[in-house]
Amino acid sequence: MKKSQVLRNGAIALAAFTLMGSISSCKKKNDPAPNTLVEVANSAGLTSLVATVEAAGLTNTLRGPGPFTVFAPTNAAFTTAAFPSNTPVATLQSVLLYHVFDGKVLAAAVPTTLTAIASKNATTDTLYVKRVGNDVFVNGQRVTTANAEASNGVAHVIGRVLIPAGGRNIVQVAVAAAPALDSLVRAVTLASAGTAAGSADNIAEILSTINGATVFAPTNQAFTDLLAQLGYTSLSQIPVATLRAVLKHHVVGGVRVFSNDVAAGNVGMANGTNAVIAVSGGNATIKGSGATSVTATIVATDIMAKNGVVHLINKVILP
């Protein structure tokens, strides 16, 4: 072959290679930007969520194929949750993955009855979802912005960071809340002392094993106020039978009542009597059936246990 022919063929091949490279380059430049749940959260201004996901080493997880449904807390929610800078990565991962479950579920597809869904956190703690009209709730928290769709799922914005139970039952949740519920733990211990396993008077066992209970848990100050009201100086002075009846008057057995379902009216308590709930201006109170019972305000809601949900109240209600 002549030298000129070789050069000509080489020039044609080089031109073709250059053109293909140019086309490939243009294609990459024109490819749409990634639109995974991480990018959707960032675009929505959920920068605290994105930063916490990165700190927990979960960015690639939430950019994975999915599909996932994510309940995405706002920046204000993370400010309220206030995770310390030394929070273990494993803890961050557990909390964040508690907001995620497998499958893409748009708001309209959420069931109208309370439904349990396994989250993706390490202990597979359960989420509880429910739709009321156009509103969606998860663990009692209303979705403020629904259906932020991504290439690998959908995000629903909520105003609170959801804290998983971590496999703890109601008693263990109260113990873990130390010192906030120390008096309640002490009262349960006193009421359960000397009772046989399986006994209706073994309050500690009941609260540890009952499935789906709702507990209105008095704070330490509530018990201090109760002692003053009854004229005692310590919980051990209260007759055990009285203490058991009082504690059972704070338990609704067999059902999880989240804050969005707390409604005015009578509610049957585990001691066989009713308490009365009132709702005004978004605030709920509960009053015991006893003539001397005071009205308690619900001061914190939707604390998760593996076998129920706990709401804190600022007074002890009397049967």
C-alpha positions in Angstrom: 0.0 0.0 0.0 1.2 3.5 -0.8 2.3 5.7 2.0 -0.3 8.3 1.1 -3.1 5.7 1.3 -1.9 4.6 4.7 -1.9 8.2 5.9 -5.3 8.8 4.4 -6.8 5.8 6.1 -5.2 6.7 9.4 -6.6 10.2 9.2 -10.1 8.9 8.5 -9.9 6.5 11.5 -8.6 9.3 13.7 -11.5 11.6 12.6 -14.0 8.9 13.3 -12.6 8.2 16.8 -12.6 11.9 17.5 -16.2 12.2 16.4 -17.3 9.3 18.5 -15.5 10.7 21.5 -17.2 14.0 20.9 -20.6 12.4 20.7 -20.0 10.4 23.9 -18.8 13.6 25.7 -22.0 15.4 24.6 -24.1 12.5 25.8 -22.5 12.6 29.2 -23.0 16.3 29.5 -26.6 16.1 28.5 -27.4 13.1 30.9 -29.9 14.2 33.6 -28.4 14.8 37.0 -29.0 12.1 39.6 -32.4 12.4 41.2 -32.1 9.9 44.1 -33.7 10.5 47.5 -30.5 12.2 48.6 -30.7 14.8 45.8 -34.5 15.2 46.3 -33.9 15.9 50.1 -31.2 18.4 49.2 -33.3 20.2 46.7 -36.1 20.4 49.2 -33.8 22.2 51.6 -33.6 19.3 54.1 -29.9 20.0 54.6 -29.8 18.7 58.2 -31.1 15.3 57.0 -28.6 15.2 54.2 -25.7 16.1 56.5 -26.8 13.5 59.1 -27.1 10.9 56.4 -23.6 11.7 55.3 -22.2 11.6 58.9 -23.9 8.2 59.3 -22.3 6.8 56.2 -25.7 6.2 54.5 -25.5 8.4 51.5 -24.8 5.5 49.1 -27.6 3.5 50.7 -30.1 6.2 50.0 -28.7 6.5 46.5 -29.2 2.8 46.0 -31.7 1.3 43.6 -34.5 0.9 46.2 -37.2 1.7 45.9 -37.6 3.2 49.3 -40.1 5.3 51.2 -38.5 7.9 53.5 -40.1 10.0 56.2 -37.8 13.0 56.0 -37.5 15.2 59.1 -37.2 19.0 58.6 -34.1 21.0 59.7 -36.1 22.3 62.7 -36.8 18.7 63.7 -33.1 17.9 63.8 -32.5 21.1 65.8 -35.1 19.8 68.4 -33.6 16.3 68.4 -30.2 17.8 69.1 -27.9 14.8 68.5 -24.6 15.4 70.3 -21.5 15.7 68.0 -20.2 12.5 69.6 -23.3 10.4 68.8 -22.1 7.0 67.7 -22.4 6.3 64.0 -24.4 3.1 64.8 -27.0 5.2 66.7 -27.3 7.7 63.8 -27.7 4.8 61.4 -30.4 3.2 63.6 -32.4 6.4 63.9 -32.1 7.4 60.2 -33.0 3.9 58.9 -36.0 3.9 61.2 -37.4 6.5 58.8 -37.0 4.2 55.8 -38.9 1.2 54.6 -38.7 -0.9 51.4 -41.1 -0.1 48.6 -42.4 3.1 47.2 -45.7 4.2 48.9 -47.4 7.4 47.8 -49.7 9.2 50.2 -52.9 8.0 48.6 -51.8 4.3 49.0 -51.3 4.6 52.8 -54.0 2.5 54.6 -56.8 4.2 56.5 -56.4 1.9 59.4 -53.3 1.9 61.6 -50.8 -0.3 59.8 -47.4 -1.7 61.1 -44.5 -1.6 58.7 -41.0 -2.9 59.3 -38.3 -0.2 59.1 -34.8 -0.7 57.7 -33.0 -0.1 61.0 -30.8 -2.7 62.6 -33.4 -3.9 65.1 -36.2 -3.7 62.5 -38.3 -1.5 64.7 -41.8 -1.0 63.5 -43.4 2.1 62.0 -47.1 2.8 62.3 -48.8 4.6 59.4 -52.3 5.8 58.9 -54.1 8.0 56.4 -57.0 10.2 57.6 -58.6 11.9 54.5 -55.7 13.5 52.7 -53.4 13.5 55.8 -50.8 10.8 56.4 -49.5 10.1 59.9 -46.5 8.0 60.9 -46.1 7.2 64.7 -48.7 10.0 65.2 -46.7 12.6 63.3 -48.4 14.3 60.4 -46.8 14.4 57.0 -46.4 18.1 56.1 -45.3 17.6 52.5 -46.1 14.3 50.7 -45.0 12.6 47.5 -41.5 14.1 46.8 -40.7 11.5 44.2 -37.2 10.4 43.4 -35.7 8.0 40.9 -35.4 5.4 43.7 -38.5 6.1 45.8 -40.5 8.8 47.5 -40.0 11.1 50.5 -42.7 12.4 52.8 -41.6 15.4 55.0 -42.4 15.3 58.8 -41.7 17.8 61.6 -40.1 15.4 64.1 -37.2 13.0 64.2 -38.7 9.5 65.0 -36.8 7.7 67.7 -37.0 3.9 67.6 -37.7 1.8 70.6 -34.6 -0.2 70.0 -36.4 -3.4 70.9 -37.3 -2.1 74.4 -40.6 -2.8 76.0 -42.6 -0.2 78.0 -40.8 -0.9 81.3 -37.4 -0.8 79.6 -38.3 2.5 77.8 -39.2 4.0 81.2 -36.0 2.8 82.7 -34.0 4.1 79.7 -35.6 7.5 80.2 -33.8 7.9 83.6 -34.0 10.1 85.5 -37.2 11.5 83.9 -39.4 8.5 84.9 -37.6 7.2 87.9 -40.6 7.6 90.2 -42.8 5.7 87.8 -40.3 2.9 87.6 -40.1 2.9 91.4 -43.9 2.7 91.7 -44.1 -0.2 89.2 -41.4 -2.0 91.2 -43.2 -1.6 94.5 -46.5 -2.6 93.0 -45.1 -5.8 91.5 -43.0 -6.9 94.4 -43.9 -10.4 95.7 -46.4 -11.1 92.9 -46.3 -14.4 91.0 -45.5 -14.6 87.3 -48.7 -14.3 85.3 -50.5 -12.5 88.1 -52.8 -9.6 87.2 -51.1 -7.7 90.0 -47.6 -8.1 88.4 -47.6 -4.7 86.8 -44.0 -4.9 85.7 -44.7 -8.2 83.8 -47.9 -6.8 82.3 -46.2 -3.7 81.0 -43.3 -5.8 79.7 -45.4 -8.4 77.8 -48.7 -6.7 76.9 -49.2 -6.3 73.2 -50.2 -2.9 71.9 -50.7 -0.9 75.1 -51.0 2.8 75.5 -49.5 4.3 78.7 -50.1 7.7 80.1 -46.9 8.0 82.1 -46.7 10.5 85.0 -43.4 12.4 85.4 -41.4 12.5 88.6 -43.0 15.9 89.5 -46.4 14.3 89.0 -45.6 11.7 91.7 -44.1 14.4 94.0 -47.4 16.3 93.7 -49.4 13.0 94.3 -47.5 12.4 97.6 -48.3 15.9 98.7 -52.0 15.5 97.7 -52.3 12.2 99.7 -50.2 13.3 102.7 -47.4 10.8 102.2 -43.6 11.4 102.1 -42.6 8.4 100.0 -44.2 6.0 97.5 -43.6 3.1 99.8 -46.1 4.5 102.2 -49.0 4.2 99.7 -50.9 0.9 100.2 -49.8 -1.6 97.6 -53.4 -2.3 96.4 -54.0 1.4 96.0 -50.7 1.8 94.1 -51.7 -1.0 91.7 -55.1 0.4 91.0 -53.6 3.8 90.4 -51.0 2.5 88.0 -53.5 0.4 86.0 -55.6 3.6 85.7 -52.9 4.9 83.4 -52.9 2.0 81.0 -55.1 1.4 77.9 -54.7 -2.3 77.1 -54.6 -3.9 73.6 -54.4 -0.7 71.5 -51.8 1.8 70.4 -53.4 5.3 70.6 -51.0 7.8 68.9 -51.4 11.5 69.5 -53.3 12.0 66.2 -56.0 9.6 67.4 -56.3 11.0 71.0 -59.9 12.2 71.0 -62.3 13.7 73.6 -64.4 11.3 75.5 -64.3 8.4 78.0 -61.5 5.8 77.6 -61.5 2.5 79.4 -58.4 1.9 81.5 -56.8 -1.4 82.6 -58.3 -1.1 86.1 -61.8 -1.4 84.8 -62.8 2.3 85.2 -62.9 5.2 82.7 -60.7 8.2 82.4 -61.9 11.3 80.6 -59.9 13.0 77.8 -60.5 16.5 76.7 -59.0 18.3 73.7 -58.8 22.0 73.2 -56.7 24.1 70.9 -54.6 21.1 70.0 -53.8 20.4 73.6 -55.1 17.2 75.4 -55.8 16.6 79.0 -56.8 13.4 80.9 -58.7 13.2 84.2 -59.2 10.2 86.4 -62.6 8.9 87.5 -61.9 9.5 91.1 -63.6 12.4 92.9 -60.2 13.7 94.1 -58.5 13.2 90.8 -56.8 16.2 89.2 -56.6 16.9 85.5 -53.3 16.0 83.8 -51.9 17.6 80.7 -50.2 15.5 78.1 -46.8 17.0 77.9 -45.0 14.7 75.5 -46.4 12.2 73.0 -45.7 9.1 70.9 -42.7 7.7 72.7 -42.2 4.3 71.1 -41.9 0.9 72.8 -41.9 -2.4 71.0 -45.2 -3.3 72.6 -46.9 0.0 72.8 -46.7 3.8 72.9 -46.1 6.1 75.9 -47.4 9.7 76.5 -46.1 11.7 79.4 -48.5 13.5 81.7 -47.8 16.1 84.4 -50.1 14.7 87.1 -51.0 11.3 88.5 -54.7 10.5 87.8 -56.7 8.7 90.4 -59.4 6.0 89.9 
